[in-house]
């Protein structure tokens, strides 16, 4: 799995002009599932995301996790994260999971996040989405399982 983690003050996602997910302070997660991913990858990446110490403490240092600050998550599926751009001009998505596996793993990933007691809003798997965010910092990281 590959997840782009962005610390946000707020974020939202729209499908066909209608807001389907919206959060305040927390994390925007763009989630890509690899065809070789397994259940352990879901657990590793989800647990890593909620426990990353990327929120500020009283001294202004990145020393608190999403769990510690009571933040929220907006989780968006994004298979294009698995695009291979090393050859040619058109990305190859041969490493991305097929839609059936991608959706199943995306749903399991969301459930794993919720098991931590975090409010999780989502987009719609496979839909064309418009994502808006106010990146706080900016802080952007990539979390990978392999």
C-alpha positions in Angstrom: 0.0 0.0 0.0 1.0 3.5 -0.6 -0.7 6.4 1.3 0.0 10.1 0.9 -0.6 11.7 4.3 -1.4 15.4 4.4 -2.0 17.2 7.7 -4.9 19.5 7.2 -7.0 22.2 9.0 -9.9 21.0 6.9 -10.7 18.9 3.9 -13.7 17.8 1.8 -14.5 15.7 -1.2 -17.3 16.1 -3.7 -18.8 13.7 -6.3 -21.0 15.3 -9.0 -21.0 18.6 -7.1 -22.3 17.1 -3.8 -20.1 16.9 -0.7 -19.8 13.3 0.3 -17.1 13.7 3.0 -15.8 16.5 5.1 -13.5 16.9 8.1 -11.9 19.6 10.3 -8.4 19.2 11.8 -6.8 15.9 10.9 -5.4 14.0 8.0 -6.3 13.7 4.4 -5.2 10.2 3.2 -4.9 9.3 -0.5 -4.8 5.5 -0.6 -3.3 3.3 -3.3 -3.5 -0.5 -3.2 -0.9 -2.6 -4.8 -1.8 -6.0 -6.4 0.7 -7.7 -4.0 -0.8 -6.2 -0.8 -2.2 -8.4 1.9 -4.0 -8.0 5.2 -0.8 -7.2 7.0 -0.2 -4.2 4.8 -3.6 -2.7 5.8 -2.9 -3.0 9.5 0.7 -1.7 9.2 -0.2 1.4 7.1 -3.5 2.3 9.0 -1.8 2.0 12.4 1.2 4.0 11.2 -1.0 6.8 9.9 -3.0 7.3 13.2 0.2 7.1 15.3 2.5 9.4 13.3 3.6 12.2 15.5 3.1 15.1 13.1 0.8 17.4 15.1 2.3 20.2 17.3 2.7 20.0 21.0 2.7 23.0 23.4 6.3 23.9 22.3 5.3 23.9 18.6 7.2 20.7 17.9 5.7 17.8 15.8 5.3 15.5 18.8 1.6 14.5 18.8 -0.3 11.9 16.9 -3.8 12.2 15.3 -5.1 10.1 18.2 -3.6 12.4 20.8 -5.1 15.6 19.2 -8.5 14.0 18.5 -8.2 14.6 14.8 -10.4 13.3 11.9 -9.5 11.5 8.7 -10.7 12.0 5.1 -9.8 8.8 3.3 -9.8 8.9 -0.5 -9.0 5.9 -2.8 -6.4 6.8 -5.5 -5.1 4.0 -7.6 -2.9 6.5 -9.6 -0.4 6.4 -6.7 0.7 3.1 -8.1 1.4 4.6 -11.5 4.9 3.8 -12.8 6.4 6.7 -14.7 9.9 5.4 -15.3 9.3 4.6 -19.0 7.6 6.6 -21.7 5.1 9.4 -21.1 2.1 7.5 -20.1 2.0 6.0 -16.5 1.7 2.2 -16.3 -0.8 1.0 -13.7 0.2 -2.6 -13.9 1.1 -2.7 -10.2 -2.2 -1.3 -9.0 -4.8 -3.8 -7.6 -7.8 -4.6 -9.7 -10.9 -2.7 -8.8 -12.5 -5.5 -6.8 -9.4 -6.0 -4.6 -8.8 -2.3 -4.4 -12.3 -1.5 -3.1 -12.2 -4.4 -0.6 -8.8 -3.3 0.8 -9.9 0.3 0.8 -13.0 -0.6 2.9 -10.9 -2.8 5.3 -8.4 0.1 5.6 -11.2 2.4 6.6 -12.5 -0.1 9.1 -9.0 -0.5 10.6 -8.8 3.3 11.1 -12.2 3.4 12.7 -11.1 0.7 15.2 -8.8 3.3 16.7 -11.9 5.4 17.5 -11.2 8.0 14.8 -14.0 9.7 12.9 -13.4 8.7 9.2 -15.1 10.4 6.3 -14.6 8.9 2.8 -15.0 9.5 -0.9 -16.6 7.1 -3.3 -14.4 4.3 -4.6 -13.9 4.6 -8.4 -15.8 7.9 -8.7 -14.4 11.1 -10.2 -13.9 13.2 -7.1 -13.0 16.8 -6.4 -10.9 17.0 -3.3 -10.3 20.3 -1.4 -7.9 20.8 1.5 -6.2 23.4 3.6 -2.8 21.8 4.1 -1.5 22.8 7.5 2.3 23.4 7.6 2.4 22.2 4.9 3.0 18.7 6.1 2.9 15.9 3.5 4.4 12.4 4.0 4.3 9.1 2.1 3.6 5.9 4.1 4.4 2.6 2.3 4.0 -0.9 3.5 6.8 -2.4 1.4 
